Amino acid sequence: MAAPPAPPWRIAYLGPQGTFSEEALLSQPDLAEAELVASATIADALAAAARREVDAAFVPIENSIEGSINAALDELIFATDLLVQREVVLDVHLDLLVLAGTTLADVRTVLSYPPASAQCRNFVATNLPGATVGATSSTADAARLVAEERLADTAAVAPPVAAKLYGLEVLAHGIEDHPGNQTRFVLVAPGVVPPPSGHDRTLIVCFQHADRPGSLHQILGQFAARSLNLTRIESRPTKQALGDYCFVIEIEGHVADEVLGDCLRELHVELEAVKFLGSYPVPGDAASEQRARIDAERRSADAWLGSLRERIAPDG
């Protein structure tokens, strides 16, 4: 297996400048020096990494309000062979941006990336009930269009930073429908699995031989029998036939862990296919504290086991 490229990396992300993807990427100190390559779509960013035109891609994969970003998930499942290297969680706040002088009464169209528009559905319905909601390839692209095309009757739902980048006014701040709005992003690259950190997650996709009673129970039973905790499970259509689904499953643990490895082996035997999408460290201060606690517990357990083995009588 090829070694990971030495930093600084070239990383494709969902552009243009001013997207949440860029903000989340720049929140990582070790990636801030990377050469960033803005892509028009999530699929373009992932395809560039798959073709090794860049070293990695950085894309959104899940939002706390709207759930999975299917454009990213389906590309990872069906179109590429990329592995998750890390995840980044970003607090997401959305603003309503307009040209100077535009009021709510002037707005006839609202532009944004569809998952972002959906996060503000209640605000738009209440405050702009007659407006048409249009789709753009990213939140920042919506702001760019309003600014460059001088759309006086149009508002963009975009990150606060986009107002400064594109010279727009903030007509309303924090218009997301629910507090605590967060988006999860993943850094993906070909070939390499990060080493175990002590507190990891593993992402897989399970494909069934056929849609039959108890098939999901059969899959979940493998995890339950080994006391493996699932942190996420969802179904996605396989694109083969109506009613034909695969299951995206995220598990606590690393592929290097003996118990999880044994589980994956059995699933590979029983199912039509299992696609491995990576083992990667859980982010955040709490995860770091848990890793430290796990390391301390393992050192203590090793010392205890060593003390027992010291009491074994010599052979003969």
N, C-alpha and C positions, 0 to 999 in steps of 0.2 A: 504493500500500500504506500502511495506517495505521501511524503511528509507535507504538513501544511506550509503554505508559502510564508516567507519571512515578512514581517511588517516593514513598511506600511503596505497594507492591502489595497487593492482596487475593489471597491464595493458598489454594486448597482443597487439603487433604491427607487422607490416610487416617487418620482418628481412631479413638477419642477421644484425649484428651491422654495422652501417655506412649508412643506408638508409635515405632518406629524411623523412620518417615517424619518425624515431628515432630523427632526428634533430629537426623536428617540435614539437615533444612531449617534448623534453628537453628544448625547448624555453619557456615553461610554468613553472614559478617558483614553483607553488603549486603542479605540477606533477613531478617535477624533482626528488623528493625523493621516487617516486613510485617504486615498484619492477617491472621491465620491463621483459616481457616474449616475446622473439622473436618467430614469427610464420613464417612458410615457405611460406604461401600464405595469401592473404586477407581473403579468405573464412575460413581458419583455425583460424585466429585471431577473426573473428566475431563469429564463431561457439563456440570457447572457452568461449566467453562472454555470448552467449546464453545459454550454459550449466552451467554457473556460476562457471566454473573452474577458471576464473579470474573475477575481479570486473568490468572491462570495456575493450573495444578494441579501438584502435586508428588507423584509416585507411585513405588513400587518397580517395577523392570522386569526385574531379573536377580539371581540369587543364585549364589554360587560353588559351593554344594553341590547345589542343586536345579535350577539353570538358570533359564530364562525364567519370569517371572511372567506366565502366559498371560492372566490377567484384565486386566492392563494392556496387554499387547502386542496382544491381539485388539481391544480398544476403540480403540486408536490406528490399527489397520489398517482396521477395518470400520465403526466407529461414529462417529468424529470426524474433523475436519480440523484437527489441532493439530500444531505443530512443536516439536521439542526445542530448548530454549534453552541448556541445560547439563546435565551429568551430575555426580552426587555419589556417591562411593564411601564406604561406612561400614563399619567393623569391627563385626561383629554377635556379641554374646554373649547367650545365652538362659539364664534361670533358671527353676527350678521353684518357683512361688509358691503358698502355702497360707495358710489362716487360722491364727492363733496356736494352737499345741497339736496341729495335725494332723501325723501321722507318715507315712512311706512306707507303712506297713502299713494306714493308714486310707484311702489314695487308691484310689478305684474308677473315677474318670473323669479324663481329662486333656483340658483345653480349650485350643485355640489356633487361630490362623490356619493353614490347611492347609500352606502352604509352610514355616512355622516348625515345625510338628509334624514334618514330613518331615525337617527338618534335625537332629532329635533322635531319629530312629527307633530307633537302636541303644540309646540310653540308656533309652528307655521300654521296649523289649522286654526288656532285661536287668534293670532295676530295678522295673518295674511290669508284669510279664508278663500279669497278669489285667485290667489297666485298659482301659476303653473310651476311644478317642480321639475327641473331638467337635470340631466346627468352629465357629469364631466369625469375625466379619467382620474382626478384627484381633487382634494379640497383646494390646494394651492392653485391648480389649474383653473378652478372656478374664479378665484380672485384675479388671476392674470387676465382671463377673458373679459371680466367686467372692466378692469382698468385699461387694457389695451384697445378694446373695441368701444370704449366710452358708452357703456350700456346704462343709460340714465334711469331705465325702468326695471333694472335687474339688481338683485342682491346675491351675494355669494355667502354660503356657509363655509367658513374656513377658520384655521387657527388664528389666534390674535397676532402672531408674528407676520402673517400675510398682509395685514393692514399696512404695516410699515414698509414691507418689501415692495408692495404694488401701489402705494400712495392712496389707499382707500380710507374712508371713515368708518368707525365702529358705530353702527346704528343700534345694536343691542349686543350686550356681552353675556357670555355664559348661557346660551340658549338651549343647551342640551336638556332633555326632559327629566333626567334623573341625576341626583348628586352622586358623587363617587364614580363618575364615568371614567373608565380606563380601557386602554387598548393594549393588547399583547402583541409584540413583534418578535420575529425570529430571524436570526442570522443563519443562513444556510450555505453550505459549500459542498463540493463533490469529494467523496472518498474518505474523509477522515472523521473518526469518532473521538470526541474529547475524552480524556482519561477520567476515571471516577473521581468525584470531588468529595464524596461522603454524604451528599444530599442531592440526589439527581432525579430526573424524570426520563422515561423512555416513551417514545411515540411509535406506534405501529398501526398498520391497517390489515384487517383480517377479511379475507375473501372466502365465502362459503362454497362448498361443492354444489349445493342446491338449497333453495329456500324451503326448509322443512321444519316441522314443529320441533322446538327444543334446540335449534341450532345455536341461538344466542346463549341459551343456558349452558350448552356444552362449552362454548368459549369462555364464558364467565366462570364456570366451574373450575377451570384450570387455575385461575387467579385465586379464587376463594380457597381452594385446597391447599394453597401455599401461603395464605394470609398476605397476599400482595394487594396493596391499596390502589384502586383506580381513582385517578383525579379527574378524568374526563372520558366520556364515551358518547359517540353519536354515529348515526348512520348516514351514508352518502350513496346516491344512486351510482351504479357501476358504469352507466352509459351504454350498457349492453341490451337491456330489456326492461320494460316497465315492471316494477316490483322487485327488481334484482338489486340488492343493496350490499355494500361492504360496511364494516364497522371500524371507525377510527377510535383507537383506545390509547389513553395516556396512563402510564403506571408509575408509581413511585419506585425508584431503583434504577440501576445501570445494567446494561447488557453484560458487563463484566461480573456482576453479582451471580453467584452460583445458583441461587434459587430462581431468580428471574431468567437466567439463561436456560435452566431446565424447563421452565414454563414455555419459553419461546420455542424450544426444541419440540415439545409435545404439540404445540399449536401447528408447527410446520408439518408435522406428521399427519395431523387430523384434518387440516383444512386444505382447500384448493391452493391457496397461496397466503403468505404473510409478507407484507412489505414493511421493512424496517426504515423508519424516518429519523432515527437518531436517539442517542442518550446524551443528556446535557445537564449542566448544573441548574438547580433552582435559584432564581435571583433574589436579591434583597437582603437587608440586614438580619431579618429573622432567620433566613436560610443560613447565613454565615454563622450565626449563633448556634443553630442546630448542628451544623457541620462540626463546630468546635466541641459541642457536647458529645456528639457521636464519636469523634476521635478520642476524647477523654474516656468514654465508656469502653471503647475497644482496647485502649491501652491498659485500663484496669482489668478487663477480662483476660487479656493476654498475660498479664502478671499473675492473675489468679490461676489460670491454666498452667503456667510455668511452675508455680509453687506446688501444684498437685503432681506434676510429672517428676519433680525433683524427689518425690517420696516413693517413686517406684523402686522396688528392690532390684539389685543387680541380677542379671540372668545367671543362674547357676551358682 
